[in-house]
Amino acid sequence: MRKFIHTLILLLIYSAVFSQDSLKKKKILFVATNIDLLGKNENGTYLIEIAYPFQHFIDKGFEVDIVTPKGGLAPTYPKEYAGPGLGKIQRSELFISKTNNSISPNKVNTADYMAVFYPGGYGHFFDVVNDERISRLVAKIYEHGGIIGSTGHGTASLINIKLSNNNYLVEGKKITCFPHWMEIQKMWQSEYGKLLPFDMQDVLLKRGANLIVCPDGLKTNKECTQVIDHTNRMVTGAFADDALWVAEEMVKLMSQTTK
């Protein structure tokens, strides 16, 4: 009887430990910017690219943390009320708390996270991309089996991340990104690319990414706007409208890796 009770106690302890570890691992790290202007225009992280994925992960039982280079406010744009659907997330207590109180890189425990998500926004080009602390954190999460997702201009943040073997994270990975042709034709916010410090598409190719980008006029072709590299655990979307899809596919990948 005593042996049985001893075994039962051990099982309960192991169960509690594994349960706590499982809860810790039900976390997603969002990487956002502290910058709120591009030229004279409001900027930050584009609202639909952060809000919809944020809510999707929450609805699926994940906890979300947001990291920025400085911590504190992670500005989103546009700032005005986004209407009953998106606006409900925008004005939710949890979303406001998380975006107003992002954590700084030195507060991130990489062991807690199953995945990293980069929502788009031009601010990434100026602070996140060159933040070596965030790059090291993301590399560590990835090398411990984590999944990486990005959408729109958020993919620019991946260009300087190096793994422990000194190779770039994107090298050999099948990904997509916001196309250069659209930047120079449509994006007045960046003065058609003139305000940006680099061409994301060009640098990703130089880093060795297996880049799939839609040619001009094929924006609706999902084969080149929504790309999954199952082998390398990466999910990328070319446009803001792909953000929710990226989050959905990341959840599917995480469910497969935890079986």
Backbone bond lengths (Angstrom), bond angles and torsions (degrees), N, CA, C in turn:
res aa  C-N    CA-C-N  psi(-1)  N-CA   C-N-CA  omega(-1)  CA-C   N-CA-C  phi
1 M - - - 1.468 - - 1.533 110.68 -
2 R 1.343 114.62 -43.52 1.455 119.52 180.00 1.532 110.59 -61.80
3 K 1.348 115.87 -40.55 1.461 120.53 179.02 1.528 110.71 -63.53
4 F 1.325 116.04 -39.61 1.463 121.54 179.56 1.526 110.32 -62.75
5 I 1.337 115.81 -45.51 1.465 120.52 -179.64 1.527 110.43 -63.71
6 H 1.344 115.82 -40.68 1.467 120.37 178.53 1.533 110.59 -61.05
7 T 1.329 115.93 -44.95 1.472 120.66 179.59 1.519 110.66 -63.72
8 L 1.325 116.57 -41.03 1.460 121.17 -179.78 1.527 110.89 -62.91
9 I 1.336 116.32 -42.07 1.462 120.74 178.49 1.523 110.99 -61.63
10 L 1.350 115.43 -43.71 1.470 119.58 178.42 1.519 111.52 -61.14
11 L 1.333 115.85 -42.08 1.466 120.24 179.58 1.525 111.17 -62.73
12 L 1.317 115.99 -40.12 1.460 120.49 179.09 1.523 111.04 -65.49
13 I 1.342 115.85 -40.22 1.471 120.13 178.36 1.516 110.70 -64.05
14 Y 1.353 115.92 -47.72 1.469 120.19 179.39 1.515 110.62 -60.39
15 S 1.332 114.49 -41.47 1.466 119.17 -179.67 1.514 111.01 -61.98
16 A 1.323 116.66 -42.16 1.461 120.89 -179.94 1.524 111.20 -65.25
17 V 1.339 115.80 -42.05 1.460 120.55 179.94 1.519 110.74 -62.95
18 F 1.348 115.67 -48.89 1.456 119.73 -178.69 1.515 111.07 -65.83
19 S 1.336 116.31 -34.64 1.458 120.30 178.72 1.518 110.31 -65.44
20 Q 1.328 116.71 -43.08 1.461 120.31 178.42 1.515 110.81 -64.50
21 D 1.329 116.60 -40.71 1.458 120.56 179.47 1.521 109.99 -63.93
22 S 1.325 115.99 -39.92 1.464 120.64 179.17 1.517 110.64 -63.63
23 L 1.355 115.82 -41.07 1.452 119.38 179.38 1.526 110.79 -65.27
24 K 1.327 116.03 -40.69 1.456 119.56 177.76 1.525 110.78 -59.42
25 K 1.309 115.16 -40.51 1.454 120.06 -175.64 1.526 112.96 -75.32
26 K 1.330 117.61 -7.78 1.458 119.80 178.26 1.525 109.94 -87.20
27 K 1.319 116.00 47.57 1.457 120.10 -178.04 1.526 110.38 -129.63
28 I 1.345 114.45 143.51 1.452 121.65 177.74 1.523 107.79 -119.16
29 L 1.315 116.63 135.76 1.453 121.46 177.55 1.526 109.65 -101.18
30 F 1.333 116.56 117.05 1.462 121.55 172.75 1.525 107.91 -90.54
31 V 1.324 116.83 139.14 1.461 121.70 175.35 1.523 108.14 -110.12
32 A 1.331 116.10 118.56 1.464 121.07 -177.60 1.519 110.34 -128.63
33 T 1.320 115.05 175.72 1.460 122.22 -175.49 1.528 111.10 -106.36
34 N 1.323 116.02 156.61 1.467 121.66 172.21 1.526 112.34 -94.93
35 I 1.329 117.02 -9.68 1.460 121.33 -174.04 1.524 110.62 -81.37
36 D 1.334 116.38 132.96 1.462 119.69 -175.20 1.524 114.22 -116.98
37 L 1.332 117.19 5.76 1.458 120.57 178.24 1.526 111.04 -136.29
38 L 1.315 115.66 146.49 1.458 122.25 168.00 1.520 105.23 -128.55
39 G 1.321 116.24 108.02 1.449 119.10 -169.13 1.520 108.17 65.15
40 K 1.328 116.55 -122.15 1.468 121.17 178.52 1.525 111.98 -105.34
41 N 1.326 116.57 6.29 1.462 120.89 -176.05 1.528 111.56 -100.10
42 E 1.344 115.60 143.75 1.463 119.78 177.73 1.519 109.51 -60.83
43 N 1.315 115.17 145.40 1.454 119.34 -179.28 1.516 109.15 -153.12
44 G 1.308 115.92 -158.13 1.460 121.90 -173.63 1.512 107.99 128.19
45 T 1.332 116.83 -132.79 1.453 122.63 173.38 1.527 107.62 -104.55
46 Y 1.316 116.20 132.01 1.458 120.79 -176.50 1.524 108.99 -66.85
47 L 1.333 115.71 126.90 1.456 121.56 -168.45 1.520 113.99 -53.17
48 I 1.329 118.12 -48.93 1.467 118.23 -174.97 1.522 112.06 -67.88
49 E 1.335 116.18 -21.63 1.463 119.66 -178.26 1.525 112.69 -81.50
50 I 1.316 115.67 -18.36 1.468 118.50 177.05 1.526 111.28 -106.55
51 A 1.338 117.43 -37.57 1.470 120.06 -172.46 1.525 112.85 -70.87
52 Y 1.324 117.62 -49.27 1.467 119.35 -178.39 1.525 112.55 -63.33
53 P 1.346 119.46 -47.54 1.475 118.71 175.61 1.524 112.49 -62.00
54 F 1.321 117.12 -41.08 1.463 121.45 177.78 1.526 110.24 -53.18
55 Q 1.331 116.52 -51.72 1.458 120.20 -177.12 1.517 111.80 -67.72
56 H 1.323 116.68 -35.18 1.469 119.36 179.44 1.530 110.77 -63.51
57 F 1.323 116.86 -45.65 1.463 119.72 178.54 1.532 111.18 -63.02
58 I 1.323 116.71 -41.39 1.468 120.49 178.54 1.529 109.84 -61.71
59 D 1.324 116.27 -46.02 1.470 120.50 -178.99 1.523 112.19 -62.91
60 K 1.327 116.72 -26.66 1.468 121.12 179.71 1.528 112.36 -89.95
61 G 1.331 116.36 7.40 1.465 119.69 173.92 1.509 115.55 93.10
62 F 1.321 117.65 10.77 1.457 120.78 179.01 1.522 110.42 -94.17
63 E 1.308 115.23 153.08 1.454 121.20 169.46 1.520 107.78 -96.77
64 V 1.312 116.86 142.54 1.458 121.61 -179.13 1.524 109.98 -117.55
65 D 1.323 116.10 131.41 1.454 122.52 168.75 1.522 108.09 -115.69
66 I 1.316 116.49 148.05 1.465 121.22 176.92 1.520 108.12 -116.13
67 V 1.328 116.33 127.22 1.451 120.88 176.32 1.529 108.56 -111.13
68 T 1.315 116.18 140.37 1.461 123.10 174.18 1.520 107.93 -133.37
69 P 1.318 118.12 161.61 1.466 119.50 -178.92 1.528 113.91 -56.60
70 K 1.331 117.95 -37.65 1.464 120.83 -177.87 1.522 113.94 -103.09
71 G 1.337 117.53 -10.66 1.450 119.77 -170.23 1.523 109.93 73.72
72 G 1.323 116.81 178.96 1.462 120.00 179.57 1.514 112.75 78.56
73 L 1.330 116.66 -141.70 1.457 121.70 -174.11 1.521 112.26 -64.59
74 A 1.333 115.34 127.63 1.467 122.34 170.57 1.526 106.10 -109.55
75 P 1.327 118.34 91.33 1.458 121.05 -172.67 1.528 112.63 -64.23
76 T 1.320 114.80 142.81 1.463 120.78 175.23 1.522 108.61 -120.03
77 Y 1.325 115.39 157.80 1.462 119.75 177.82 1.526 109.51 -144.59
78 P 1.320 118.81 153.82 1.458 127.17 -5.22 1.530 110.92 -67.41
79 K 1.330 115.51 154.70 1.466 120.50 -174.36 1.529 112.87 -85.89
80 E 1.317 117.41 -21.56 1.461 119.11 -178.70 1.526 110.95 -68.55
81 Y 1.312 115.59 161.90 1.461 122.36 -178.19 1.523 110.29 -57.79
82 A 1.313 116.44 130.05 1.463 121.62 -172.13 1.525 114.05 -92.43
83 G 1.323 117.85 8.09 1.462 119.39 178.25 1.515 112.30 96.66
84 P 1.333 117.20 175.87 1.469 121.02 -170.48 1.532 115.37 -62.48
85 G 1.321 118.49 -33.03 1.467 119.88 -178.15 1.512 112.35 -80.28
86 L 1.324 115.46 -72.67 1.464 121.34 179.33 1.527 111.02 -63.24
87 G 1.336 115.55 -35.66 1.460 120.09 -178.97 1.517 113.15 -63.14
88 K 1.327 117.01 -29.47 1.462 120.23 178.36 1.528 110.64 -62.84
89 I 1.335 116.00 -40.35 1.469 120.37 176.55 1.523 109.12 -70.45
90 Q 1.314 115.80 -47.13 1.457 122.82 -177.96 1.524 112.24 -53.29
91 R 1.331 116.54 -38.00 1.464 121.36 -177.09 1.532 113.52 -99.80
92 S 1.313 116.32 6.34 1.466 118.04 179.39 1.529 110.12 -71.10
93 E 1.304 115.91 147.64 1.460 121.37 -177.94 1.521 112.34 -59.24
94 L 1.340 116.63 -41.21 1.463 120.02 -177.84 1.520 111.21 -67.91
95 F 1.334 117.45 -45.06 1.460 120.66 -179.13 1.528 110.53 -63.05
96 I 1.313 116.82 -43.91 1.460 120.50 179.13 1.530 110.72 -62.49
97 S 1.330 116.57 -43.08 1.457 120.43 179.76 1.528 111.71 -62.58
98 K 1.316 116.15 -44.60 1.468 119.95 -177.17 1.523 112.07 -69.21
99 T 1.337 117.77 -40.25 1.462 119.74 -178.63 1.527 112.40 -77.95
100 N 1.319 116.87 -24.29 1.473 119.93 176.89 1.523 112.41 -83.24
101 N 1.319 116.06 -19.62 1.471 120.39 -173.74 1.529 111.39 -131.88
102 S 1.322 115.94 52.72 1.462 118.37 177.39 1.528 109.39 -62.72
103 I 1.308 115.38 155.50 1.460 119.82 -179.37 1.525 110.18 -93.58
104 S 1.301 116.66 153.22 1.463 121.33 177.14 1.527 109.25 -86.09
105 P 1.327 117.68 157.81 1.471 120.57 -175.37 1.532 114.62 -55.23
106 N 1.328 117.15 -33.89 1.476 118.74 -178.02 1.525 113.16 -73.34
107 K 1.340 117.40 -5.54 1.460 121.00 177.72 1.535 112.07 -99.47
108 V 1.321 117.11 0.81 1.467 121.07 -176.57 1.520 110.53 -88.78
109 N 1.333 116.38 125.29 1.461 122.24 171.96 1.528 107.15 -99.68
110 T 1.306 116.84 105.16 1.468 120.68 -172.12 1.529 112.81 -60.41
111 A 1.328 117.23 -25.99 1.467 120.21 -178.56 1.521 112.32 -66.76
112 D 1.318 117.34 -15.29 1.468 120.92 -176.38 1.530 113.86 -80.94
113 Y 1.329 118.27 -14.45 1.456 120.06 -165.52 1.526 114.06 -113.38
114 M 1.320 113.20 137.11 1.463 120.87 176.67 1.521 112.47 -89.10
115 A 1.328 116.43 -22.35 1.458 119.87 -172.61 1.516 110.68 -159.43
116 V 1.327 114.18 161.85 1.462 122.44 176.26 1.519 108.22 -127.18
117 F 1.332 115.73 134.78 1.465 120.09 179.33 1.525 109.62 -125.38
118 Y 1.345 115.40 130.58 1.458 122.40 176.74 1.523 109.82 -108.92
119 P 1.332 118.41 103.32 1.462 120.11 171.69 1.525 109.35 -75.54
120 G 1.325 116.24 158.89 1.461 119.78 -175.93 1.516 114.10 -83.65
121 G 1.302 114.49 164.10 1.454 123.72 179.39 1.512 108.09 157.21
122 Y 1.318 117.46 144.64 1.463 120.05 -174.87 1.522 113.36 -68.61
123 G 1.323 117.47 -23.20 1.456 119.30 -179.52 1.518 113.33 -56.03
124 H 1.326 116.33 -29.94 1.467 120.99 -179.64 1.533 112.11 -56.01
125 F 1.324 115.93 -32.10 1.466 120.35 -177.69 1.525 112.57 -66.42
126 F 1.325 116.61 -17.58 1.461 120.12 -170.71 1.529 114.69 -115.24
127 D 1.332 118.56 -20.77 1.472 117.80 178.07 1.532 112.41 -127.67
128 V 1.320 117.90 -51.72 1.468 120.17 -175.23 1.521 112.18 -62.69
129 V 1.323 116.86 -45.44 1.467 120.68 -172.71 1.528 112.56 -58.53
130 N 1.322 117.45 -31.09 1.459 120.69 -177.70 1.525 114.01 -102.67
131 D 1.327 117.12 8.06 1.457 120.26 -179.91 1.534 109.70 -86.19
132 E 1.315 115.72 103.54 1.467 120.73 -175.51 1.521 111.91 -65.86
133 R 1.327 117.51 -29.64 1.463 120.04 -179.98 1.528 110.10 -64.81
134 I 1.317 116.83 -46.40 1.465 120.25 179.15 1.519 110.26 -65.22
135 S 1.322 116.88 -41.67 1.467 120.21 178.69 1.527 111.35 -58.33
136 R 1.342 116.87 -41.94 1.467 120.05 179.56 1.521 111.06 -66.99
137 L 1.325 116.57 -40.02 1.468 120.07 179.08 1.528 110.89 -60.87
138 V 1.328 115.11 -47.64 1.467 119.83 -177.27 1.526 110.61 -65.20
139 A 1.320 116.86 -41.20 1.465 120.13 177.60 1.530 111.02 -59.55
140 K 1.311 116.27 -41.21 1.471 120.46 -178.94 1.524 110.99 -66.92
141 I 1.334 116.78 -43.93 1.465 119.76 178.06 1.523 110.06 -61.29
142 Y 1.326 116.15 -43.37 1.463 120.28 -179.56 1.531 111.19 -63.55
143 E 1.312 117.03 -44.61 1.466 120.30 -176.44 1.523 112.45 -71.22
144 H 1.304 116.80 -13.35 1.474 120.32 173.83 1.525 111.48 -99.34
145 G 1.323 116.02 22.11 1.457 120.76 173.32 1.507 115.38 97.71
146 G 1.338 117.73 4.74 1.452 120.93 -178.78 1.518 113.36 -71.35
147 I 1.317 114.35 160.92 1.466 122.65 -179.56 1.521 108.48 -105.48
148 I 1.334 116.12 141.92 1.452 121.77 179.02 1.523 109.13 -113.77
149 G 1.337 115.98 131.85 1.454 121.49 174.80 1.513 110.13 -131.14
150 S 1.319 116.31 146.32 1.468 119.85 176.17 1.512 109.05 -152.95
151 T 1.331 114.53 160.04 1.451 119.35 179.26 1.518 110.46 -146.62
152 G 1.332 115.67 149.97 1.456 121.32 177.40 1.512 112.73 55.18
153 H 1.334 115.57 -134.09 1.461 120.85 -177.96 1.526 112.99 -74.59
154 G 1.324 117.47 -9.05 1.459 120.21 176.70 1.514 113.06 -61.09
155 T 1.328 116.73 -26.50 1.470 120.89 -178.89 1.522 111.54 -64.89
156 A 1.322 117.62 -21.04 1.464 120.22 176.52 1.521 111.70 -59.08
157 S 1.327 116.80 -27.16 1.466 121.27 -177.72 1.520 113.29 -69.66
158 L 1.325 116.81 -12.98 1.463 119.91 -176.25 1.525 113.12 -84.25
159 I 1.327 117.93 -12.92 1.472 119.26 -165.45 1.522 114.10 -66.38
160 N 1.320 118.58 -28.36 1.474 120.08 -175.61 1.523 113.79 -103.45
161 I 1.319 117.93 3.62 1.471 119.98 -179.24 1.522 109.58 -75.36
162 K 1.325 115.14 125.98 1.468 120.84 177.05 1.520 110.14 -115.79
163 L 1.324 115.16 144.23 1.456 121.57 177.65 1.527 109.79 -87.30
164 S 1.324 116.67 176.89 1.463 120.48 -176.33 1.525 112.95 -65.27
165 N 1.332 116.89 -20.30 1.472 119.86 177.06 1.527 111.91 -87.61
166 N 1.325 116.15 7.60 1.461 125.06 178.57 1.527 113.64 74.25
167 N 1.326 117.23 6.35 1.460 120.36 173.94 1.520 109.67 -83.27
168 Y 1.312 115.66 150.91 1.469 119.26 175.23 1.522 110.01 -69.08
169 L 1.318 115.97 141.80 1.456 121.45 179.40 1.520 111.80 -53.30
170 V 1.322 117.03 -41.03 1.468 120.09 -173.55 1.526 113.06 -79.07
171 E 1.313 117.26 -10.85 1.465 120.09 -176.32 1.529 111.09 -59.34
172 G 1.333 115.68 122.38 1.455 121.18 177.92 1.511 115.00 77.59
173 K 1.339 117.62 -0.23 1.469 120.72 -178.49 1.527 110.24 -90.25
174 K 1.311 115.47 139.42 1.466 120.44 177.16 1.524 108.83 -83.77
175 I 1.322 116.07 113.69 1.462 120.69 -177.19 1.528 109.80 -142.86
176 T 1.321 115.18 169.89 1.462 121.40 170.47 1.522 108.12 -126.73
177 C 1.333 116.34 173.49 1.461 120.77 177.23 1.526 109.27 -157.45
178 F 1.311 116.06 171.82 1.456 120.39 175.52 1.526 108.50 -62.70
179 P 1.328 117.58 124.91 1.470 119.47 -172.10 1.527 113.83 -74.09
180 H 1.310 114.80 144.23 1.464 121.24 -179.08 1.526 111.29 -62.42
181 W 1.325 116.92 -38.48 1.469 119.09 -178.73 1.522 111.58 -60.07
182 M 1.338 116.62 -35.52 1.460 119.12 179.58 1.526 110.90 -73.99
183 E 1.324 116.28 -35.59 1.466 119.95 178.04 1.524 110.47 -57.76
184 I 1.323 116.10 -48.87 1.470 119.04 -173.96 1.527 112.90 -80.83
185 Q 1.321 117.40 -13.85 1.464 120.31 179.01 1.522 113.42 -97.44
186 K 1.345 116.60 -36.89 1.470 120.21 -166.47 1.528 116.07 -117.38
187 M 1.316 118.44 -26.15 1.463 120.41 -164.90 1.529 111.93 -91.24
188 W 1.342 114.78 85.91 1.464 120.93 -179.88 1.520 111.75 -64.95
189 Q 1.384 116.50 -27.06 1.466 119.51 -178.22 1.535 111.80 -59.44
190 S 1.330 115.86 -36.08 1.465 120.59 -179.31 1.528 111.68 -95.65
191 E 1.340 115.54 12.41 1.467 121.41 -172.74 1.525 109.03 53.38
192 Y 1.335 113.06 45.69 1.466 122.87 176.81 1.536 111.72 57.21
193 G 1.346 113.19 43.19 1.458 120.98 176.09 1.508 115.46 92.57
194 K 1.323 118.05 -12.20 1.463 120.76 -174.35 1.530 112.90 -68.64
195 L 1.326 117.61 -26.10 1.465 120.29 -178.96 1.527 112.86 -85.55
196 L 1.316 117.13 -7.54 1.465 119.98 -176.39 1.521 111.48 -88.51
197 P 1.333 117.03 142.77 1.465 120.43 -176.91 1.527 113.97 -75.62
198 F 1.317 117.75 -15.33 1.462 120.62 178.81 1.524 109.84 -159.64
199 D 1.316 114.76 161.79 1.462 122.22 175.00 1.528 107.18 -92.66
200 M 1.319 115.79 108.67 1.461 121.45 -176.45 1.526 112.67 -54.32
201 Q 1.313 116.78 -44.83 1.465 120.69 -177.94 1.523 111.20 -60.56
202 D 1.312 116.43 -43.82 1.459 121.47 -179.21 1.532 111.13 -64.40
203 V 1.337 116.81 -44.48 1.470 120.01 -177.16 1.528 110.99 -69.22
204 L 1.318 118.06 -39.13 1.465 120.56 178.10 1.528 110.61 -59.83
205 L 1.319 116.53 -40.47 1.473 119.99 177.22 1.529 110.90 -64.64
206 K 1.325 116.72 -41.02 1.461 120.17 178.87 1.527 111.86 -66.08
207 R 1.337 116.38 -28.50 1.466 120.51 178.56 1.532 111.84 -80.10
208 G 1.314 117.11 -3.25 1.465 120.11 175.60 1.505 115.41 93.49
209 A 1.339 117.12 14.15 1.463 119.13 178.68 1.523 110.74 -68.06
210 N 1.323 114.99 145.13 1.466 121.27 171.67 1.528 105.86 -85.03
211 L 1.330 115.80 81.84 1.457 122.17 -166.62 1.530 111.46 -89.70
212 I 1.325 113.27 129.58 1.462 120.92 176.96 1.528 107.33 -115.42
213 V 1.322 116.56 112.08 1.464 121.08 -177.64 1.525 109.12 -128.05
214 C 1.310 115.72 133.66 1.461 119.90 -179.13 1.523 111.58 -67.33
215 P 1.324 116.48 133.95 1.465 119.33 173.23 1.527 110.25 -66.27
216 D 1.295 116.17 163.06 1.465 122.33 178.36 1.524 110.09 -53.08
217 G 1.327 115.61 129.27 1.455 120.42 176.87 1.511 114.95 94.81
218 L 1.353 117.77 -4.53 1.465 120.16 -177.97 1.528 111.58 -114.73
219 K 1.303 116.53 34.97 1.462 121.64 -177.23 1.524 113.01 -59.69
220 T 1.341 116.92 -26.05 1.468 119.88 -176.93 1.525 113.02 -88.76
221 N 1.310 117.82 -0.74 1.464 121.15 -179.60 1.525 110.01 -80.42
222 K 1.328 116.11 104.01 1.465 120.66 -174.92 1.530 112.99 -65.06
223 E 1.318 117.28 -20.92 1.469 119.70 179.98 1.529 111.64 -65.00
224 C 1.319 116.16 -23.47 1.466 118.07 179.28 1.528 113.12 -117.63
225 T 1.325 117.54 1.65 1.467 119.76 174.98 1.521 112.57 -109.73
226 Q 1.326 116.76 -16.17 1.465 121.58 179.65 1.528 108.02 -132.41
227 V 1.326 116.12 106.17 1.468 120.71 -170.12 1.527 110.68 -124.86
228 I 1.320 115.75 129.98 1.467 121.89 175.98 1.526 109.23 -118.43
229 D 1.311 116.19 129.53 1.455 121.89 169.81 1.528 106.01 -108.62
230 H 1.334 115.65 91.01 1.465 120.26 -175.71 1.525 111.66 -60.66
231 T 1.325 115.80 -42.47 1.465 120.34 -176.93 1.521 111.32 -60.71
232 N 1.307 115.82 -40.61 1.464 120.65 -175.55 1.527 114.03 -101.64
233 R 1.341 116.52 8.79 1.461 122.72 172.30 1.533 112.77 57.12
234 M 1.327 114.81 50.49 1.460 119.78 178.78 1.520 110.15 -132.83
235 V 1.339 115.39 136.81 1.462 121.94 178.99 1.524 107.51 -129.67
236 T 1.330 116.86 124.24 1.458 119.88 -177.86 1.520 110.80 -133.52
237 G 1.335 114.90 144.33 1.454 122.08 175.29 1.515 109.47 -123.57
238 A 1.321 116.70 142.23 1.460 120.15 -175.65 1.519 113.05 -76.52
239 F 1.335 116.43 -33.82 1.464 119.95 -170.04 1.525 111.91 -124.68
240 A 1.333 114.47 166.95 1.463 120.34 179.79 1.522 111.46 -57.07
241 D 1.326 116.40 -38.07 1.465 120.72 -178.67 1.525 113.13 -65.69
242 D 1.331 116.68 -12.95 1.468 120.60 -179.41 1.523 112.66 -90.07
243 A 1.327 117.41 -3.24 1.466 120.75 -172.53 1.522 112.79 -60.78
244 L 1.322 116.91 -46.50 1.465 119.54 -179.74 1.517 110.68 -64.12
245 W 1.326 116.88 -40.55 1.472 120.73 177.77 1.532 110.29 -58.65
246 V 1.336 117.33 -42.93 1.466 120.68 178.99 1.527 110.11 -58.67
247 A 1.315 116.83 -45.55 1.469 120.58 179.63 1.523 110.95 -62.56
248 E 1.310 117.36 -42.25 1.468 121.37 179.60 1.522 111.05 -60.87
249 E 1.327 116.14 -44.31 1.464 120.14 -178.87 1.523 111.73 -71.10
250 M 1.320 117.30 -32.23 1.465 120.16 175.80 1.524 110.53 -63.76
251 V 1.320 116.88 -41.42 1.468 120.76 177.86 1.531 110.44 -61.44
252 K 1.314 116.70 -41.44 1.469 120.50 178.38 1.528 110.75 -62.62
253 L 1.330 116.55 -43.16 1.462 119.98 179.51 1.525 110.98 -64.71
254 M 1.324 116.35 -40.81 1.468 119.34 179.60 1.516 111.70 -64.89
255 S 1.319 116.78 -35.95 1.470 119.33 178.68 1.523 110.58 -67.40
256 Q 1.320 116.70 -31.82 1.477 120.69 178.88 1.521 111.29 -73.26
257 T 1.333 116.44 -38.23 1.469 119.28 -176.51 1.514 112.62 -76.66
258 T 1.340 117.75 -17.46 1.469 120.08 -179.20 1.536 112.85 -98.69
259 K 1.326 117.23 0.23 1.479 119.75 179.83 1.522 109.53 -74.65
